[in-house]
Amino acid sequence: MSSLSESPADPLSRERAHLAGSRAALRAMREDVENLDIRDVTANWVNAEVLARQIDDRIKALADLSHTPLFFGRLDYLHAPGADRAEGAEGERFYIGRRHVHDAEGDPMVIDWRAPVSQPFYRASKKDPLDVGLRRRFGYTAGDLTAYEDEHLSDPAEAATTSKLLQQEIERPRVGPMRDIVATIQPEQDEIVRSGLSGSVCVQGGPGTGKTAVGLHRVAYLLYAHRERLARTGTLVIGPNRSFLHYIEQVLPALGELEVKQATVDDLVAHVEIRGTDDAAAAVIKGDARMAEVLRRAVRSHVTLPTEPVVVVRGSRRWRVPAYELEQIVRELMDRDIRYGAAREALPQRIAHAVLVQMERSGEAPDDRVQDAVARNAAVKAAVKAIWPPVDPAKLVLRLLTDADFLAVHADGVLEEDERKEILWARPVRSTKTAKWSAADAVLIDEATDLVQRTHSLGHVVLDEAQDLSPMQYRAVGRRCTTGSATVLGDLAQGTTPWATRSWDEALAHLGKGDAVIEELTAGFRVPTDVITYASRLLPHIAPGLTPVASVRENPGFFEVRTTATDAAVIDACAELLRNEGSIGLIAADARVPALAEALTAAGIGHLGPGEETTHDTRLTLVPASLAKGLEYDYVVLDEPRAVVDGEPDERTGLRRLYVALTRAVSGLIVTHTAPLPSQLG
């Protein structure tokens, strides 16, 4: 670590000067964009609006965030890139940061972390220095450069050491939303981040391994490497709930990426208003991939083979397409297995073509306009309506769920009788608007909608906390990236739904990405050693095949289990942790949250709910265990582990919920309990 002396020869002073110069250059880049005059380059108001929006986005992307370091590292190469090393060409120096910054002459002052020349910052080592002589990391306090640390990768005499600045950055207190990890990306994470756009990747990662951050940084990298393509096709980040999306929403803007949309699976399938719920048994059946076949049969059942000919009258001529020829046309369309709606649109053109063939045989010379006119003929329209009627996806699903005979016909050999009874609604419903749809019903409607009309595909989709999705939900996500790729993030040990993912191979098959590469992250950067070791006692009971996370944190963290006589001890633990710097999460079984909220208020301790942004004045969040997944806090108080387990329908799901709750802490965890702990914790 360097001295903080301010002498002119001091390297720290020179680095501060480069930071000041870089900030000035970034400010100049922003002013150049703000001063652009587009009046002479836009042909019309539409072009002007589009260009103005692009300029506005560029201005936002060039914002200088005062508390976010503009660069966090430096690489001194031994040789110039592409130079013949035998010539002894002197190497170049590059500052690595969140975005590219250049001076007035166009020379780079900061290199984007995603550029190829930046990659050795994450990958270079003593064993493989990648032509890097020196790697320098910078330490910041409130946006001011205050320290640096050097690694001489080409010096065999210098022993490899763990970076103190890297550890400090990993362990820095967290207040507010999730931040980027661009300064701390590890080699195994970087390999995933920089994998190509054409392939899909599935990341299995235990608590604190950085899988969410890896997924978000992968999006940022892909937008850098394939910006034009993804600008056309679009990108999407899918999270488990709104609280989670709010927590991660600032990561990409901090990296200069403003165009990535975020949604939950429920948002994707929001064809109807959700006003009902399913019991676990019904939800599991509705989420089963077999329902796709039931829906396919039900949609196709609307096609009726013709028994009457179609007679088209044009002027004084009558053209007759016999029933057998119509049947042949219909069977050909059905055999092609194209979307129901697309086939319905093709049918009148096929009938019209049959008429045109007869016209040509009789000596006429009809063109495309004649074929279009025949396709719009009243007789053809009537035949299409009878043979291939329109299908309303919501009405179709409603009929399946309320008409026992209709369901029995199309689920024959697919669902057992008791399964059909489980998903049938007890009471008739008058219309799709009055129906109390559940979240699982909406997914069925989405599947039916895709059977009728193809769903738009994006260029890349990131699916986080994927282990909680049902097979039908995977299919819904897969439809959004049929022509694109996906990054799937999750932890099988944290699956807390009755339909939780059993294997990634199975999940990826439902997603339509069976060729995806499965990567496993096992190095823990967030959860302290003592905490993850304690939580890992549950792994043999909830996910026997998974490798336990091994914490790489040098700081073991603070961990304590307290047996208490009253609930007051929980509030005392919160007050105790609030004396420390950073965020605090009080995690409890959902049923205990109202009482704990009252107790906190009575004790004069302000608190927030999940998704609300913490401040320096209010740093405690009261978190129902069901919403804890994906969140993290500097310190956590976990209330009554037994109540967390008992709050779930079965013990395995309860233990998984407990595993999630135990692994939300970055610096310290206090477990308080009056009831006995689950025996699996030993």
ZAMARGU-4260 file (C-alpha; in steps of 0.2 Angstrom, whole numbers, plus 5000, padded with zeros to 4 digits):
<rodrens>
0) 5000/5000/5000 | 5007/5017/4995 | 5010/5032/5007 | 4998/5046/5006 | 5012/5059/5004
5) 5007/5074/4992 | 5025/5077/4985 | 5025/5080/4966 | 5035/5064/4963 | 5022/5054/4973
10) 5014/5041/4961 | 4998/5044/4971 | 4998/5062/4966 | 5001/5058/4948 | 4986/5045/4948
15) 4975/5059/4956 | 4980/5071/4942 | 4976/5057/4929 | 4959/5055/4937 | 4956/5074/4937
20) 4961/5075/4919 | 4950/5060/4915 | 4935/5068/4923 | 4938/5084/4913 | 4939/5074/4897
25) 4923/5065/4901 | 4914/5081/4905 | 4921/5088/4888 | 4914/5072/4879 | 4897/5075/4887
30) 4897/5094/4882 | 4901/5089/4864 | 4886/5079/4863 | 4875/5092/4872 | 4880/5105/4859
35) 4876/5094/4844 | 4865/5104/4831 | 4854/5091/4822 | 4844/5103/4813 | 4853/5101/4796
40) 4855/5082/4797 | 4837/5076/4800 | 4825/5075/4785 | 4809/5075/4795 | 4802/5076/4812
45) 4802/5057/4815 | 4821/5056/4811 | 4823/5071/4823 | 4814/5063/4837 | 4824/5047/4835
50) 4840/5056/4834 | 4836/5067/4849 | 4832/5052/4859 | 4848/5044/4855 | 4858/5059/4859
55) 4848/5060/4876 | 4853/5042/4880 | 4871/5046/4875 | 4871/5061/4887 | 4865/5050/4901
60) 4878/5036/4897 | 4892/5049/4899 | 4886/5055/4916 | 4900/5056/4929 | 4894/5048/4945
65) 4904/5057/4958 | 4904/5042/4971 | 4908/5029/4957 | 4927/5028/4952 | 4930/5032/4934
70) 4944/5020/4934 | 4949/5006/4946 | 4964/4998/4938 | 4980/5001/4927 | 4989/4989/4916
75) 5007/4992/4911 | 5011/4980/4896 | 5029/4974/4893 | 5027/4976/4874 | 5016/4986/4863
80) 5001/4976/4857 | 5005/4967/4840 | 5024/4972/4841 | 5038/4960/4838 | 5044/4957/4855
85) 5062/4954/4848 | 5062/4972/4843 | 5061/4977/4862 | 5046/4989/4858 | 5041/4998/4874
90) 5024/4993/4881 | 5009/5004/4884 | 4999/5009/4899 | 4980/5008/4900 | 4969/5014/4914
95) 4954/5002/4916 | 4937/5009/4920 | 4918/5007/4918 | 4918/5016/4901 | 4929/5023/4888
100) 4936/5041/4890 | 4946/5050/4877 | 4955/5067/4877 | 4953/5081/4864 | 4964/5072/4852
105) 4955/5056/4853 | 4968/5047/4863 | 4961/5035/4877 | 4963/5041/4895 | 4952/5027/4902
110) 4949/5010/4893 | 4932/5002/4894 | 4933/4986/4905 | 4925/4976/4891 | 4938/4980/4878
115) 4950/4966/4873 | 4965/4975/4880 | 4957/4976/4897 | 4955/4957/4899 | 4972/4954/4907
120) 4966/4965/4921 | 4955/4950/4926 | 4965/4935/4919 | 4983/4939/4921 | 4993/4929/4935
125) 5010/4925/4940 | 5009/4909/4930 | 5002/4917/4915 | 5006/4936/4915 | 4998/4939/4898
130) 5013/4951/4894 | 5008/4962/4908 | 5022/4969/4918 | 5012/4978/4932 | 4994/4977/4937
135) 4989/4992/4949 | 4973/4993/4959 | 4966/5009/4966 | 4957/5012/4982 | 4944/5025/4984
140) 4935/5034/4998 | 4918/5043/4993 | 4925/5045/4975 | 4942/5051/4980 | 4957/5041/4975
145) 4966/5037/4991 | 4977/5022/4989 | 4985/5010/4976 | 4992/4993/4976 | 5004/4985/4963
150) 5007/4967/4957 | 5023/4965/4947 | 5017/4950/4937 | 5033/4948/4927 | 5045/4948/4943
155) 5048/4930/4948 | 5056/4937/4965 | 5039/4945/4970 | 5028/4932/4979 | 5010/4931/4974
160) 4999/4939/4987 | 4980/4942/4990 | 4975/4960/4986 | 4970/4970/5001 | 4961/4983/4990
165) 4951/4969/4982 | 4946/4962/4999 | 4941/4979/5005 | 4931/4982/4989 | 4922/4965/4991
170) 4918/4968/5010 | 4914/4987/5008 | 4897/4991/5017 | 4882/4990/5007 | 4869/5004/5008
175) 4856/5006/4994 | 4854/4995/4979 | 4866/4982/4972 | 4882/4989/4964 | 4893/4983/4950
180) 4907/4971/4953 | 4917/4977/4938 | 4933/4981/4949 | 4932/4963/4958 | 4928/4951/4944
185) 4938/4935/4946 | 4945/4925/4932 | 4932/4911/4932 | 4918/4925/4932 | 4926/4934/4918
190) 4927/4919/4907 | 4908/4918/4909 | 4905/4936/4907 | 4915/4937/4890 | 4907/4921/4882
195) 4900/4924/4865 | 4883/4929/4861 | 4878/4914/4850 | 4879/4902/4865 | 4868/4901/4880
200) 4876/4899/4897 | 4869/4892/4914 | 4877/4897/4930 | 4875/4886/4945 | 4881/4897/4960
205) 4879/4895/4978 | 4876/4911/4989 | 4889/4925/4987 | 4897/4918/4972 | 4892/4933/4962
210) 4881/4924/4949 | 4868/4938/4948 | 4882/4951/4945 | 4890/4940/4933 | 4874/4939/4923
215) 4872/4958/4923 | 4890/4961/4918 | 4888/4948/4904 | 4873/4958/4897 | 4884/4974/4898
220) 4899/4965/4889 | 4887/4958/4875 | 4880/4975/4872 | 4898/4982/4870 | 4903/4968/4858
225) 4887/4966/4848 | 4879/4983/4850 | 4871/4985/4833 | 4864/4967/4833 | 4857/4969/4851
230) 4850/4986/4847 | 4839/4978/4834 | 4834/4962/4843 | 4833/4968/4861 | 4839/4962/4878
235) 4829/4958/4894 | 4833/4954/4912 | 4820/4943/4921 | 4820/4942/4940 | 4809/4934/4953
240) 4800/4949/4959 | 4799/4968/4959 | 4809/4970/4975 | 4823/4960/4967 | 4822/4970/4951
245) 4823/4986/4961 | 4838/4980/4970 | 4848/4977/4954 | 4841/4991/4943 | 4856/5003/4945
250) 4870/4990/4940 | 4869/4992/4921 | 4866/5011/4921 | 4882/5013/4932 | 4891/5004/4917
255) 4883/5016/4905 | 4870/5004/4898 | 4852/5011/4899 | 4842/5001/4886 | 4840/4984/4895
260) 4823/4981/4900 | 4818/4971/4916 | 4803/4961/4920 | 4796/4946/4930 | 4789/4931/4923
265) 4772/4937/4928 | 4775/4953/4918 | 4779/4943/4902 | 4763/4933/4903 | 4751/4947/4909
270) 4737/4943/4897 | 4724/4943/4911 | 4723/4951/4928 | 4729/4939/4942 | 4716/4939/4956
275) 4716/4920/4961 | 4729/4908/4968 | 4731/4889/4966 | 4735/4877/4980 | 4752/4868/4978
280) 4745/4852/4970 | 4735/4862/4956 | 4750/4874/4953 | 4762/4859/4951 | 4751/4851/4938
285) 4747/4867/4929 | 4766/4871/4928 | 4770/4853/4922 | 4777/4853/4904 | 4763/4840/4899
290) 4751/4854/4899 | 4759/4860/4883 | 4753/4845/4874 | 4735/4847/4882 | 4735/4865/4875
295) 4741/4860/4858 | 4728/4847/4856 | 4714/4859/4862 | 4720/4872/4850 | 4721/4860/4835
300) 4704/4853/4839 | 4695/4868/4832 | 4700/4863/4815 | 4686/4854/4806 | 4689/4844/4790
305) 4678/4851/4776 | 4663/4841/4770 | 4656/4853/4757 | 4664/4861/4742 | 4667/4880/4740
310) 4659/4889/4726 | 4666/4906/4721 | 4656/4917/4709 | 4666/4929/4698 | 4656/4938/4685
315) 4646/4925/4675 | 4658/4911/4680 | 4657/4899/4695 | 4672/4890/4701 | 4670/4875/4712
320) 4684/4868/4724 | 4678/4851/4729 | 4678/4845/4747 | 4691/4832/4744 | 4703/4845/4738
325) 4699/4857/4752 | 4703/4842/4764 | 4719/4840/4756 | 4724/4858/4758 | 4719/4858/4777
330) 4728/4842/4780 | 4744/4849/4772 | 4743/4864/4783 | 4740/4853/4799 | 4755/4842/4794
335) 4767/4857/4793 | 4763/4861/4811 | 4764/4879/4809 | 4756/4892/4821 | 4737/4890/4821
340) 4735/4908/4817 | 4747/4908/4803 | 4739/4892/4795 | 4722/4901/4796 | 4729/4916/4787
345) 4737/4904/4774 | 4721/4894/4771 | 4711/4907/4761 | 4726/4910/4750 | 4727/4891/4747
350) 4709/4890/4742 | 4711/4905/4731 | 4726/4897/4722 | 4716/4881/4719 | 4703/4893/4710
355) 4717/4901/4700 | 4723/4885/4694 | 4706/4881/4687 | 4705/4898/4679 | 4722/4895/4670
360) 4716/4879/4664 | 4701/4887/4656 | 4712/4899/4647 | 4712/4914/4658 | 4727/4923/4664
365) 4724/4929/4682 | 4737/4938/4693 | 4741/4941/4711 | 4727/4954/4713 | 4714/4941/4707
370) 4721/4928/4720 | 4719/4941/4733 | 4701/4946/4728 | 4696/4927/4728 | 4704/4925/4745
375) 4692/4939/4751 | 4677/4932/4743 | 4662/4929/4755 | 4661/4910/4751 | 4680/4908/4755
380) 4678/4918/4771 | 4663/4908/4776 | 4673/4891/4773 | 4688/4897/4782 | 4677/4902/4797
385) 4669/4885/4797 | 4685/4875/4794 | 4698/4885/4804 | 4689/4897/4816 | 4698/4910/4826
390) 4704/4904/4844 | 4704/4915/4859 | 4718/4909/4870 | 4710/4915/4887 | 4693/4907/4882
395) 4702/4891/4877 | 4711/4889/4894 | 4695/4894/4903 | 4685/4880/4894 | 4699/4868/4899
400) 4698/4873/4917 | 4679/4873/4918 | 4673/4859/4906 | 4677/4842/4912 | 4673/4833/4896
405) 4683/4845/4885 | 4698/4843/4897 | 4696/4824/4897 | 4696/4823/4878 | 4712/4833/4876
410) 4721/4827/4892 | 4718/4808/4888 | 4734/4799/4890 | 4743/4814/4896 | 4735/4818/4913
415) 4728/4806/4926 | 4710/4807/4931 | 4714/4813/4948 | 4726/4827/4940 | 4712/4833/4929
420) 4700/4834/4944 | 4714/4844/4954 | 4715/4858/4941 | 4696/4859/4937 | 4687/4874/4944
425) 4674/4870/4956 | 4662/4884/4950 | 4657/4889/4933 | 4663/4906/4927 | 4653/4917/4915
430) 4668/4925/4906 | 4687/4928/4905 | 4685/4945/4913 | 4676/4938/4928 | 4687/4923/4930
435) 4699/4923/4945 | 4715/4919/4936 | 4730/4912/4945 | 4748/4915/4940 | 4749/4897/4933
440) 4734/4900/4923 | 4742/4916/4915 | 4757/4905/4909 | 4744/4893/4901 | 4736/4907/4892
445) 4754/4913/4886 | 4757/4895/4879 | 4740/4895/4870 | 4744/4912/4863 | 4760/4906/4856
450) 4752/4891/4848 | 4740/4904/4839 | 4753/4917/4835 | 4772/4917/4837 | 4780/4926/4852
455) 4793/4939/4847 | 4810/4934/4851 | 4824/4944/4859 | 4843/4944/4855 | 4848/4939/4873
460) 4838/4935/4889 | 4845/4934/4907 | 4835/4923/4919 | 4839/4925/4937 | 4834/4914/4952
465) 4829/4902/4939 | 4828/4887/4950 | 4810/4892/4956 | 4802/4892/4939 | 4790/4878/4933
470) 4793/4869/4917 | 4779/4879/4909 | 4787/4895/4915 | 4804/4890/4907 | 4794/4888/4891
475) 4787/4905/4892 | 4804/4912/4895 | 4811/4901/4881 | 4799/4908/4869 | 4806/4926/4871
480) 4823/4920/4865 | 4820/4907/4852 | 4831/4915/4839 | 4843/4923/4853 | 4853/4916/4867
485) 4851/4915/4886 | 4860/4917/4902 | 4852/4906/4916 | 4857/4910/4934 | 4852/4900/4949
490) 4856/4888/4964 | 4847/4872/4965 | 4849/4872/4984 | 4838/4888/4985 | 4823/4881/4975
495) 4808/4885/4987 | 4793/4882/4976 | 4784/4865/4975 | 4789/4864/4957 | 4808/4869/4960
500) 4820/4864/4947 | 4828/4847/4950 | 4842/4848/4937 | 4849/4861/4925 | 4849/4849/4911
505) 4830/4846/4913 | 4827/4865/4915 | 4837/4870/4899 | 4827/4857/4889 | 4811/4866/4894
510) 4819/4883/4890 | 4824/4876/4872 | 4842/4878/4876 | 4848/4860/4879 | 4865/4864/4871
515) 4869/4878/4884 | 4885/4876/4894 | 4883/4873/4912 | 4896/4882/4923 | 4897/4881/4942
520) 4904/4895/4953 | 4910/4888/4970 | 4921/4902/4977 | 4911/4913/4989 | 4915/4932/4989
525) 4900/4939/4999 | 4896/4927/5013 | 4908/4926/5027 | 4917/4909/5031 | 4909/4906/5047
530) 4891/4910/5040 | 4892/4899/5025 | 4900/4885/5034 | 4885/4885/5046 | 4872/4886/5032
535) 4881/4872/5022 | 4876/4860/5036 | 4859/4860/5027 | 4866/4855/5010 | 4865/4836/5012
540) 4847/4838/5016 | 4842/4850/5002 | 4854/4847/4988 | 4865/4832/4991 | 4875/4833/4975
545) 4880/4851/4976 | 4898/4857/4980 | 4897/4868/4996 | 4903/4886/4993 | 4920/4889/4999
550) 4922/4907/5006 | 4938/4916/4999 | 4935/4930/5012 | 4950/4933/5023 | 4938/4942/5036
555) 4929/4927/5044 | 4914/4939/5048 | 4904/4940/5064 | 4892/4925/5068 | 4883/4921/5083
560) 4868/4910/5088 | 4858/4916/5103 | 4846/4906/5113 | 4834/4918/5120 | 4819/4918/5132
565) 4809/4932/5124 | 4806/4940/5107 | 4814/4956/5114 | 4831/4949/5111 | 4828/4950/5092
570) 4825/4969/5093 | 4840/4971/5105 | 4851/4962/5091 | 4845/4974/5078 | 4849/4989/5089
575) 4866/4981/5092 | 4870/4979/5074 | 4864/4997/5070 | 4879/5003/5079 | 4890/4997/5064
580) 4891/5005/5047 | 4881/4997/5033 | 4864/4990/5030 | 4854/4978/5042 | 4841/4965/5037
585) 4829/4957/5049 | 4823/4941/5041 | 4809/4932/5048 | 4795/4919/5044 | 4781/4929/5035
590) 4769/4926/5048 | 4780/4934/5061 | 4783/4950/5051 | 4768/4960/5057 | 4772/4957/5076
595) 4791/4962/5073 | 4786/4978/5064 | 4776/4983/5079 | 4790/4979/5091 | 4802/4989/5080
600) 4791/5004/5080 | 4788/5003/5099 | 4807/5002/5101 | 4809/5018/5090 | 4819/5009/5077
605) 4814/5015/5059 | 4813/5001/5046 | 4809/4998/5028 | 4801/4984/5017 | 4810/4974/5004
610) 4813/4985/4988 | 4813/5001/4997 | 4830/5009/4996 | 4840/5011/5012 | 4848/5027/5017
615) 4861/5032/5030 | 4846/5037/5042 | 4836/5021/5039 | 4847/5006/5037 | 4836/4992/5043
620) 4825/4982/5032 | 4811/4970/5038 | 4811/4955/5026 | 4799/4941/5025 | 4808/4925/5022
625) 4798/4922/5006 | 4806/4938/4998 | 4824/4937/5005 | 4831/4928/4989 | 4843/4937/4979
630) 4845/4951/4992 | 4860/4955/5003 | 4864/4965/5018 | 4880/4970/5028 | 4872/4962/5044
635) 4857/4951/5046 | 4847/4946/5061 | 4838/4929/5058 | 4823/4927/5069 | 4817/4909/5074
640) 4824/4897/5061 | 4811/4884/5066 | 4797/4896/5061 | 4805/4899/5044 | 4805/4880/5041
645) 4787/4878/5047 | 4780/4892/5036 | 4783/4881/5021 | 4771/4866/5015 | 4785/4853/5017
650) 4801/4852/5027 | 4813/4851/5012 | 4806/4867/5005 | 4807/4875/5023 | 4825/4870/5025
655) 4829/4878/5008 | 4820/4894/5013 | 4831/4893/5029 | 4847/4891/5018 | 4842/4907/5008
660) 4839/4917/5024 | 4855/4911/5032 | 4866/4917/5018 | 4860/4935/5015 | 4874/4943/5026
665) 4890/4951/5020 | 4899/4955/5036 | 4889/4947/5051 | 4874/4936/5056 | 4865/4934/5072
670) 4853/4920/5074 | 4840/4922/5088 | 4828/4908/5093 | 4817/4903/5108 | 4810/4887/5099
675) 4823/4873/5096 | 4833/4874/5080 | 4830/4862/5066 | 4840/4846/5069 | 4848/4848/5052
680) 4858/4862/5059 | 4867/4850/5071
</rodrens>
